[in-house]
Amino acid sequence: EAAIVPAVQDMLSTQGRMKYTRPLYRDLMKFQSGKGKALAVKAFLQNRKFYHPICRKMVSLDLGVANEEAGGLVTWTNGLAATAVVSGLYFAWAYWQVRNNRCPIPFHNLMVAKKK
């Protein structure tokens, strides 16, 4: 088993796709009851900037290592709130365009009450 560790570490340092990286880290953590986790953490700390951001986040959760880059990323809830704000602003802008006859599509016939 010990002969394969250098090949695993080489693989972890040459590609960053979660499809290949995460299973290797999981198996490396199980290697030699505790010694493998130290190897996995060391390899992750050396190579984490190279990995895809989602891979980096998931492997850091698996290893129990703080993902320092996560502080600058928009979290899911913040992203959802930002999407809601942008959608609301776009709707307000589009509504204004239609109400003021600035829309190239004649939606104003549907929204503006016709004067008799």
N, CA and C atoms as a LAMMPS dump frame, in Angstrom:
ITEM: TIMESTEP
0
ITEM: NUMBER OF ATOMS
348
ITEM: BOX BOUNDS ff ff ff
-5.0000000000000000e+02 5.0000000000000000e+02
-5.0000000000000000e+02 5.0000000000000000e+02
-5.0000000000000000e+02 5.0000000000000000e+02
ITEM: ATOMS id mol type element x y z
1 1 1 N 0.814 -1.2 0
2 1 2 C 0 0 0
3 1 3 C 0.857 1.265 0
4 2 1 N 1.95 1.254 0.707
5 2 2 C 2.763 2.458 0.837
6 2 3 C 3.399 2.867 -0.49
7 3 1 N 3.559 1.919 -1.402
8 3 2 C 4.19 2.23 -2.687
9 3 3 C 3.303 3.109 -3.567
10 4 1 N 2.015 3.123 -3.314
11 4 2 C 1.109 3.892 -4.159
12 4 3 C 0.968 5.343 -3.701
13 5 1 N 1.379 5.672 -2.498
14 5 2 C 1.223 7.025 -1.958
15 5 3 C 1.895 8.08 -2.837
16 6 1 N 3.142 7.879 -3.312
17 6 2 C 3.731 8.913 -4.186
18 6 3 C 2.933 9.124 -5.471
19 7 1 N 2.368 8.061 -6.031
20 7 2 C 1.549 8.206 -7.243
21 7 3 C 0.273 8.987 -6.947
22 8 1 N -0.321 8.751 -5.78
23 8 2 C -1.531 9.483 -5.388
24 8 3 C -1.195 10.96 -5.181
25 9 1 N -0.092 11.239 -4.502
26 9 2 C 0.304 12.627 -4.28
27 9 3 C 0.628 13.332 -5.602
28 10 1 N 1.213 12.608 -6.538
29 10 2 C 1.489 13.182 -7.858
30 10 3 C 0.186 13.513 -8.582
31 11 1 N -0.778 12.613 -8.508
32 11 2 C -2.075 12.843 -9.145
33 11 3 C -2.774 14.052 -8.511
34 12 1 N -2.674 14.18 -7.189
35 12 2 C -3.314 15.299 -6.496
36 12 3 C -2.667 16.636 -6.828
37 13 1 N -1.424 16.601 -7.278
38 13 2 C -0.733 17.859 -7.593
39 13 3 C -0.747 18.193 -9.082
40 14 1 N -1.358 17.331 -9.911
41 14 2 C -1.354 17.598 -11.353
42 14 3 C -2.726 17.89 -11.939
43 15 1 N -3.783 17.643 -11.219
44 15 2 C -5.12 17.965 -11.717
45 15 3 C -5.984 18.387 -10.545
46 16 1 N -7.047 19.152 -10.827
47 16 2 C -7.853 19.698 -9.748
48 16 3 C -9.336 19.444 -9.877
49 17 1 N -9.723 18.457 -10.668
50 17 2 C -11.149 18.151 -10.812
51 17 3 C -11.635 17.336 -9.627
52 18 1 N -12.789 17.71 -9.105
53 18 2 C -13.328 17.03 -7.938
54 18 3 C -13.634 15.569 -8.229
55 19 1 N -13.971 15.261 -9.469
56 19 2 C -14.304 13.891 -9.861
57 19 3 C -13.178 12.916 -9.503
58 20 1 N -11.936 13.37 -9.61
59 20 2 C -10.779 12.523 -9.319
60 20 3 C -10.154 12.847 -7.966
61 21 1 N -10.17 14.104 -7.601
62 21 2 C -9.45 14.563 -6.418
63 21 3 C -10.112 14.139 -5.111
64 22 1 N -11.398 14.337 -5.011
65 22 2 C -12.084 14.061 -3.741
66 22 3 C -11.999 12.597 -3.325
67 23 1 N -12.239 11.633 -4.226
68 23 2 C -12.093 10.226 -3.806
69 23 3 C -10.667 9.875 -3.371
70 24 1 N -9.687 10.49 -4.017
71 24 2 C -8.305 10.215 -3.619
72 24 3 C -8.027 10.733 -2.21
73 25 1 N -8.503 11.914 -1.903
74 25 2 C -8.318 12.44 -0.549
75 25 3 C -9.041 11.58 0.476
76 26 1 N -10.239 11.134 0.165
77 26 2 C -10.99 10.289 1.101
78 26 3 C -10.245 8.982 1.376
79 27 1 N -9.73 8.374 0.327
80 27 2 C -8.983 7.128 0.513
81 27 3 C -7.656 7.366 1.22
82 28 1 N -7.006 8.48 0.926
83 28 2 C -5.737 8.783 1.576
84 28 3 C -5.932 9.026 3.071
85 29 1 N -7.065 9.608 3.461
86 29 2 C -7.341 9.832 4.886
87 29 3 C -7.471 8.513 5.644
88 30 1 N -7.963 7.472 4.995
89 30 2 C -8.142 6.167 5.636
90 30 3 C -6.839 5.375 5.712
91 31 1 N -5.823 5.825 5.026
92 31 2 C -4.557 5.098 4.924
93 31 3 C -3.797 5.1 6.247
94 32 1 N -3.393 3.978 6.713
95 32 2 C -2.574 3.75 7.912
96 32 3 C -3.113 4.465 9.153
97 33 1 N -4.398 4.417 9.327
98 33 2 C -5.092 4.923 10.529
99 33 3 C -4.467 6.175 11.16
100 34 1 N -4.661 7.285 10.54
101 34 2 C -4.213 8.559 11.084
102 34 3 C -3.017 9.147 10.366
103 35 1 N -2.116 8.322 9.934
104 35 2 C -0.948 8.821 9.202
105 35 3 C -1.389 9.375 7.842
106 36 1 N -2.392 8.753 7.26
107 36 2 C -2.898 9.196 5.966
108 36 3 C -3.561 10.554 6.019
109 37 1 N -4.247 10.852 7.138
110 37 2 C -4.896 12.16 7.248
111 37 3 C -3.846 13.27 7.236
112 38 1 N -2.732 13.058 7.9
113 38 2 C -1.665 14.067 7.897
114 38 3 C -1.118 14.259 6.489
115 39 1 N -0.961 13.166 5.75
116 39 2 C -0.501 13.254 4.353
117 39 3 C -1.527 14 3.496
118 40 1 N -2.8 13.695 3.714
119 40 2 C -3.86 14.325 2.934
120 40 3 C -3.929 15.826 3.196
121 41 1 N -3.849 16.206 4.454
122 41 2 C -3.906 17.629 4.808
123 41 3 C -2.704 18.361 4.235
124 42 1 N -1.524 17.757 4.344
125 42 2 C -0.314 18.385 3.808
126 42 3 C -0.428 18.574 2.291
127 43 1 N -0.904 17.543 1.594
128 43 2 C -1.066 17.632 0.137
129 43 3 C -2.102 18.696 -0.23
130 44 1 N -3.187 18.762 0.537
131 44 2 C -4.226 19.746 0.253
132 44 3 C -3.707 21.164 0.451
133 45 1 N -2.993 21.392 1.542
134 45 2 C -2.478 22.734 1.806
135 45 3 C -1.481 23.183 0.74
136 46 1 N -0.742 22.24 0.179
137 46 2 C 0.212 22.579 -0.88
138 46 3 C -0.469 22.855 -2.218
139 47 1 N -1.591 22.187 -2.478
140 47 2 C -2.194 22.222 -3.812
141 47 3 C -3.543 22.922 -3.896
142 48 1 N -4.079 23.441 -2.806
143 48 2 C -5.457 23.93 -2.831
144 48 3 C -5.682 25.099 -3.785
145 49 1 N -4.702 25.944 -3.988
146 49 2 C -4.891 27.086 -4.906
147 49 3 C -5.019 26.634 -6.359
148 50 1 N -4.554 25.446 -6.624
149 50 2 C -4.573 24.873 -7.966
150 50 3 C -5.939 24.265 -8.306
151 51 1 N -6.704 23.889 -7.282
152 51 2 C -7.964 23.173 -7.498
153 51 3 C -9.087 24.109 -7.922
154 52 1 N -10.069 23.521 -8.568
155 52 2 C -11.298 24.235 -8.897
156 52 3 C -11.932 24.693 -7.577
157 53 1 N -12.553 25.891 -7.533
158 53 2 C -13.1 26.409 -6.267
159 53 3 C -14.093 25.48 -5.575
160 54 1 N -14.946 24.818 -6.326
161 54 2 C -15.911 23.912 -5.698
162 54 3 C -15.193 22.696 -5.133
163 55 1 N -14.215 22.181 -5.87
164 55 2 C -13.411 21.068 -5.382
165 55 3 C -12.682 21.463 -4.106
166 56 1 N -12.104 22.644 -4.096
167 56 2 C -11.372 23.136 -2.931
168 56 3 C -12.285 23.2 -1.713
169 57 1 N -13.506 23.692 -1.912
170 57 2 C -14.45 23.816 -0.805
171 57 3 C -14.843 22.444 -0.264
172 58 1 N -15.178 21.511 -1.152
173 58 2 C -15.648 20.203 -0.715
174 58 3 C -14.539 19.386 -0.051
175 59 1 N -13.337 19.428 -0.595
176 59 2 C -12.228 18.682 -0.003
177 59 3 C -11.866 19.283 1.353
178 60 1 N -11.911 20.614 1.469
179 60 2 C -11.607 21.232 2.765
180 60 3 C -12.623 20.809 3.817
181 61 1 N -13.891 20.651 3.415
182 61 2 C -14.906 20.152 4.351
183 61 3 C -14.631 18.703 4.728
184 62 1 N -14.241 17.877 3.753
185 62 2 C -13.922 16.471 4.03
186 62 3 C -12.761 16.338 5.002
187 63 1 N -11.736 17.171 4.822
188 63 2 C -10.534 17.084 5.643
189 63 3 C -10.66 17.827 6.968
190 64 1 N -11.661 18.686 7.084
191 64 2 C -11.802 19.484 8.297
192 64 3 C -10.796 20.621 8.352
193 65 1 N -10.382 21.101 7.183
194 65 2 C -9.409 22.188 7.078
195 65 3 C -10.163 23.452 6.689
196 66 1 N -9.786 24.567 7.3
197 66 2 C -10.436 25.835 6.957
198 66 3 C -10.078 26.218 5.534
199 67 1 N -11.096 26.575 4.765
200 67 2 C -10.891 27.02 3.398
201 67 3 C -10.775 28.534 3.424
202 68 1 N -9.556 29.039 3.428
203 68 2 C -9.316 30.475 3.575
204 68 3 C -9.912 31.281 2.437
205 69 1 N -9.997 30.699 1.263
206 69 2 C -10.52 31.433 0.117
207 69 3 C -12.028 31.611 0.21
208 70 1 N -12.701 30.842 1.058
209 70 2 C -14.161 30.905 1.124
210 70 3 C -14.661 32.239 1.648
211 71 1 N -13.85 32.972 2.398
212 71 2 C -14.289 34.241 2.942
213 71 3 C -14.614 35.269 1.876
214 72 1 N -13.938 35.22 0.733
215 72 2 C -14.171 36.182 -0.322
216 72 3 C -15.255 35.77 -1.293
217 73 1 N -15.727 34.557 -1.194
218 73 2 C -16.733 34.07 -2.123
219 73 3 C -18.124 34.423 -1.627
220 74 1 N -19.026 34.6 -2.547
221 74 2 C -20.411 34.851 -2.191
222 74 3 C -21.023 33.532 -1.759
223 75 1 N -21.604 33.507 -0.581
224 75 2 C -22.248 32.284 -0.125
225 75 3 C -23.571 32.118 -0.852
226 76 1 N -24.164 30.939 -0.711
227 76 2 C -25.396 30.648 -1.43
228 76 3 C -26.513 31.603 -1.026
229 77 1 N -26.654 31.852 0.265
230 77 2 C -27.746 32.731 0.708
231 77 3 C -27.512 34.167 0.267
232 78 1 N -26.257 34.626 0.316
233 78 2 C -25.963 35.973 -0.165
234 78 3 C -26.214 36.072 -1.662
235 79 1 N -25.857 35.019 -2.385
236 79 2 C -26.097 34.996 -3.827
237 79 3 C -27.572 35.031 -4.146
238 80 1 N -28.371 34.322 -3.342
239 80 2 C -29.815 34.303 -3.543
240 80 3 C -30.405 35.683 -3.285
241 81 1 N -29.948 36.343 -2.235
242 81 2 C -30.437 37.691 -1.926
243 81 3 C -30.043 38.666 -3.026
244 82 1 N -28.811 38.538 -3.528
245 82 2 C -28.359 39.42 -4.604
246 82 3 C -29.182 39.201 -5.867
247 83 1 N -29.508 37.955 -6.153
248 83 2 C -30.334 37.643 -7.317
249 83 3 C -31.717 38.258 -7.174
250 84 1 N -32.281 38.199 -5.976
251 84 2 C -33.603 38.783 -5.746
252 84 3 C -33.569 40.294 -5.932
253 85 1 N -32.526 40.94 -5.458
254 85 2 C -32.403 42.395 -5.599
255 85 3 C -32.267 42.78 -7.064
256 86 1 N -31.393 42.08 -7.782
257 86 2 C -31.179 42.387 -9.198
258 86 3 C -32.454 42.131 -9.987
259 87 1 N -33.151 41.039 -9.68
260 87 2 C -34.407 40.742 -10.379
261 87 3 C -35.434 41.831 -10.12
262 88 1 N -35.507 42.293 -8.88
263 88 2 C -36.45 43.361 -8.545
264 88 3 C -36.114 44.654 -9.265
265 89 1 N -34.826 44.987 -9.322
266 89 2 C -34.418 46.202 -10.039
267 89 3 C -34.722 46.092 -11.528
268 90 1 N -34.479 44.923 -12.105
269 90 2 C -34.76 44.734 -13.523
270 90 3 C -36.263 44.846 -13.783
271 91 1 N -37.074 44.246 -12.922
272 91 2 C -38.517 44.328 -13.101
273 91 3 C -38.977 45.788 -13.032
274 92 1 N -38.446 46.548 -12.063
275 92 2 C -38.827 47.957 -11.941
276 92 3 C -38.423 48.738 -13.197
277 93 1 N -37.226 48.484 -13.701
278 93 2 C -36.754 49.16 -14.914
279 93 3 C -37.631 48.789 -16.113
280 94 1 N -37.931 47.489 -16.266
281 94 2 C -38.753 47.045 -17.396
282 94 3 C -40.159 47.634 -17.312
283 95 1 N -40.708 47.675 -16.108
284 95 2 C -42.041 48.255 -15.922
285 95 3 C -42.03 49.734 -16.31
286 96 1 N -40.99 50.467 -15.907
287 96 2 C -40.876 51.877 -16.252
288 96 3 C -40.781 52.037 -17.772
289 97 1 N -39.991 51.161 -18.43
290 97 2 C -39.848 51.237 -19.88
291 97 3 C -41.205 51.065 -20.573
292 98 1 N -41.981 50.105 -20.122
293 98 2 C -43.282 49.847 -20.741
294 98 3 C -44.24 51 -20.463
295 99 1 N -44.294 51.469 -19.223
296 99 2 C -45.222 52.548 -18.865
297 99 3 C -44.913 53.833 -19.616
298 100 1 N -43.659 54.068 -19.97
299 100 2 C -43.263 55.298 -20.652
300 100 3 C -43.083 55.096 -22.156
301 101 1 N -43.638 54.037 -22.683
302 101 2 C -43.607 53.733 -24.116
303 101 3 C -42.182 53.702 -24.672
304 102 1 N -41.254 53.237 -23.921
305 102 2 C -39.872 53.13 -24.376
306 102 3 C -39.502 51.689 -24.723
307 103 1 N -40.413 50.797 -24.555
308 103 2 C -40.152 49.381 -24.816
309 103 3 C -40.371 49.096 -26.305
310 104 1 N -39.432 48.425 -26.979
311 104 2 C -39.595 48.138 -28.4
312 104 3 C -40.706 47.127 -28.676
313 105 1 N -41.104 46.38 -27.667
314 105 2 C -42.196 45.413 -27.818
315 105 3 C -43.457 46.096 -27.306
316 106 1 N -44.537 46.055 -28.061
317 106 2 C -45.735 46.83 -27.686
318 106 3 C -46.526 46.224 -26.53
319 107 1 N -45.88 46.064 -25.369
320 107 2 C -46.584 45.562 -24.198
321 107 3 C -47.473 46.635 -23.58
322 108 1 N -47.228 47.898 -23.934
323 108 2 C -47.983 48.973 -23.308
324 108 3 C -49.476 48.848 -23.588
325 109 1 N -49.825 48.18 -24.684
326 109 2 C -51.244 47.981 -24.973
327 109 3 C -51.901 47.123 -23.899
328 110 1 N -51.125 46.252 -23.294
329 110 2 C -51.668 45.384 -22.257
330 110 3 C -51.71 46.062 -20.901
331 111 1 N -50.772 46.97 -20.642
332 111 2 C -50.633 47.53 -19.312
333 111 3 C -51.292 48.903 -19.148
334 112 1 N -51.297 49.7 -20.176
335 112 2 C -51.816 51.063 -20.05
336 112 3 C -53.301 51.044 -20.41
337 113 1 N -54.07 51.594 -19.523
338 113 2 C -55.506 51.669 -19.794
339 113 3 C -55.766 52.653 -20.926
340 114 1 N -56.566 52.224 -21.867
341 114 2 C -56.877 53.086 -23.015
342 114 3 C -57.841 54.182 -22.597
343 115 1 N -57.576 55.395 -23.076
344 115 2 C -58.458 56.504 -22.787
345 115 3 C -59.592 56.488 -23.79
346 116 1 N -60.76 56.769 -23.305
347 116 2 C -61.936 56.791 -24.186
348 116 3 C -62.303 58.189 -24.567
